[in-house]
Amino acid sequence: MPSFPSSRQRRLRRTPALRRLVRETHLAPSQLVLPVFVRAGANVRTPVAAMPGVDQTSVDEMLTDARRAEAAGVGGVLLFGIPERKDAEGSSAWDEHGPVQEGVRALKCECPGLVVMTDVCLCEYTDHGHCGVLRGGEVDNDATLELLAREAVSHARAGADVVAPSDMMDGRVRAIREALDAAGSSHTAILSYAAKYAGPFYGPFREAAESAPRFGDRRSYQMDGGNAEEALREALLDIDEGADMVMVKPAGPFLDVIHRVKTATQHPLAAYQVSGEYAMIQAAGERGWIDRDRVMMASLLSIRRAGADVIITYFATAAATLLGGDWD
Ligand code: PBG
């Protein structure tokens, strides 16, 4: 590489047009996915205190948000359900008339331009708040698989394009793939939360989804924050079991993992900018300490640059709207 003064890195930074011309990473609305929290009823819109701008909604209100997202060019939505009834095994998760199932059916009619994804997990549906069934005070991996498969099949029957298991049980991708195929849903794709780290960044979400564990934490099934190589094993195992896309979560604090998983797998990769990441940016923006829009866009661009093809973010509609204007 030639050195100074024949080389001057600043030459290509002189004007907006030059900078645009040589930018390596681009952010497009179609790469963004909006998470939504759906509950029973009509005309329900309950703000989530720790996530200003995010609401729990009934299906009709969720459609209003989804239509706005679609109009802004957002690529898809990811549905979480808040059931009316919880029990030890989370049986509302496969209720044909649950909020997620009703929401999916409505979206397939009303928003044909959106990819419809569903979160497959039991923590919103169990009375103890863990992501699987309990045996002797521990989450029982193998007994949980069949329940997750039932939930995934029920989402696929309602019309979900993609099911996204977030429970972190071993073997769930294979169990879900086999169940989907047996139910005639071989076309339904699986986005596995392959490298999902335990930790404090999900705090606001647990208020939104009413899914905080009643005792203990999720460290016996979600990953340890010190591990990156383990993420590669998780991702490769999930692909081997039939995952069409893999996810790294959270996104911002794990950019190195996004990069390594993308490089190792060459698979479509999604990154989830989680509730805690959203809350920090939103809160500092509200206080006037940072420029919310600029930090939001910078955070999303960084996640793309690290290697994510798809970003799941509560900012999806806001970011897509800015991208549709003259945002640079
Ligand atoms: C369900 C699930 C969680 C999130 C996505 N799916 C919560 C958890 O694992 O406790 C977190 C999303 C967010 O924080 O925005 N297992």
Boltz pocket constraint, residues with backbone or C-beta under 6 A from the ligand:
constraints:
  - pocket:
      binder: B
      contacts: [[A, 119], [A, 121], [A, 123], [A, 131], [A, 166], [A, 167], [A, 201], [A, 202], [A, 203], [A, 204], [A, 205], [A, 206], [A, 211], [A, 218], [A, 273], [A, 274], [A, 275], [A, 276]]
      max_distance: 6.0
